[in-house]
Amino acid sequence: HPTSGVLPIALGQESSPAAKWLLAQFSARLVEKEYICLCEGSSLGLTGSVGELTLPLLTTTLNGQASRTRVCHALGRRSSTRYRVLMRYLPPSDSTFLALTGDVGELMLMLVKPLTGRTHQIRVHFASVRRPLVGDVTYGASQASLLPSCPRLFL
């Protein structure tokens, strides 16, 4: 399934000054990443609320190619994601979310900052606290979604 993001690359040889500089920025954790995402479920607070999800994540490789990440307290690596609620939206009036889950739910536009760089960290963290990202067919809502017609991952 398609995902979105930015891939910074340095042009030239691996030993070029540009490549070494870029590698040094990531190695020293000087690069700050921010994402905008839309998640669904029970409220994470009023607009402007901030929080942090800190859960250990374990990534396993399936059939030599694909990987899957999950919360694993015994074997997972420390991971933290900060978030701020930017906006809150009521679900569409034709949503079947309430009938399927027993929860009214809401949509929350979030500013998200992963403090560690684990595979699928944002998606797994929010899904593990029952606030999956809209359009996430791997970790998110499989049947009961507030926006089931969303054509892609909202990240």
C-alpha positions in Angstrom: 0.0 0.0 0.0 1.4 3.4 -0.9 2.7 5.7 1.8 3.9 9.3 1.7 7.0 11.1 2.9 10.2 12.8 2.0 13.4 11.1 1.1 16.5 13.3 1.5 19.4 12.3 -0.6 22.8 13.7 -1.3 23.9 13.8 -4.9 27.3 12.4 -5.7 29.5 9.7 -4.2 28.8 8.1 -0.8 32.1 9.7 0.4 31.3 13.2 -0.9 31.1 16.1 1.6 27.4 16.5 0.9 26.7 12.8 1.7 28.8 12.9 4.9 27.1 16.1 6.0 23.6 14.6 5.5 24.6 11.4 7.3 26.0 13.4 10.2 22.8 15.4 10.6 20.8 12.2 11.0 23.4 10.4 13.2 23.5 13.4 15.6 19.7 13.5 15.7 19.7 17.1 14.4 16.9 16.4 11.9 13.5 17.1 13.3 10.6 15.5 11.5 7.0 16.7 11.6 4.0 15.2 10.0 0.3 16.1 9.6 -2.1 13.2 9.9 -5.8 12.6 10.4 -6.7 10.0 13.0 -10.1 8.8 14.1 -11.6 7.4 17.3 -12.3 8.9 20.7 -11.0 12.3 21.5 -7.3 12.9 22.4 -8.2 16.2 23.9 -9.3 19.7 23.0 -7.7 21.6 20.1 -4.2 22.6 21.2 -3.9 19.6 23.5 -0.5 17.9 23.4 0.6 14.4 24.4 3.3 11.8 23.9 2.9 8.1 23.0 5.8 6.0 24.4 5.5 2.3 23.5 8.2 -0.2 22.6 8.0 -1.4 19.0 9.2 -4.6 17.4 9.5 -4.9 13.6 9.5 -8.4 12.1 10.2 -9.3 8.5 7.6 -11.4 6.7 8.5 -13.7 3.9 11.8 -12.0 3.4 10.4 -8.7 2.0 7.5 -7.1 3.8 7.7 -6.1 7.4 5.2 -5.6 10.2 5.6 -3.5 13.3 3.8 -4.1 16.6 3.9 -3.0 20.2 6.0 -5.5 22.2 6.8 -4.8 25.8 9.2 -7.7 26.1 11.3 -7.4 23.0 10.5 -4.0 21.5 12.8 -1.0 21.1 11.9 2.2 22.9 10.0 4.7 20.8 8.3 8.0 21.4 5.9 10.1 19.3 4.8 13.6 20.4 1.5 15.0 19.0 -0.6 18.2 19.1 -4.3 18.2 18.3 -4.7 20.9 15.5 -8.4 20.5 14.8 -11.3 18.2 15.7 -14.1 17.3 13.4 -17.4 15.5 13.8 -17.9 12.3 11.8 -19.9 12.5 8.6 -23.6 12.0 9.2 -23.8 8.9 7.0 -21.0 7.2 9.0 -21.6 3.6 10.2 -18.9 3.9 12.8 -21.3 4.2 15.7 -23.2 1.1 14.7 -20.1 -1.0 14.3 -18.1 0.3 17.3 -20.6 1.7 19.8 -18.6 4.9 19.9 -19.4 8.2 18.2 -15.8 9.0 17.6 -14.3 12.0 15.9 -11.7 12.9 13.3 -8.6 14.7 14.7 -6.1 16.6 12.6 -2.7 16.1 14.3 0.8 17.6 14.2 3.0 14.6 14.9 6.7 14.5 15.7 8.4 11.1 16.0 11.3 11.4 18.5 12.7 8.0 17.4 12.7 6.5 13.9 11.1 3.1 14.1 9.4 1.5 11.1 5.7 2.7 10.8 6.1 4.3 14.2 3.3 6.9 13.9 0.8 4.5 12.4 1.5 1.8 15.0 1.5 4.2 18.0 -1.9 5.7 17.1 -3.4 2.4 16.1 -2.3 0.8 19.4 -4.3 3.4 21.4 -7.3 2.9 19.2 -6.8 6.1 17.2 -5.8 4.8 13.8 -4.8 7.0 10.9 -7.6 7.4 8.3 -6.9 5.3 5.3 -4.4 2.9 7.1 -5.5 -0.5 5.8 -2.5 -2.2 7.4 -2.7 -1.0 11.0 -5.9 0.9 11.1 -9.6 0.3 11.1 -10.4 -2.6 8.8 -14.2 -2.2 8.8 -15.4 0.6 11.0 -13.9 3.8 9.7 -15.3 7.4 9.9 -14.1 7.9 6.3 -14.2 4.5 4.7 -14.0 6.1 1.2 -10.6 7.7 1.9 -8.4 6.6 -1.0 -5.0 6.7 0.7 -3.2 6.9 4.0 -3.8 10.3 5.6 -0.2 11.0 6.7 
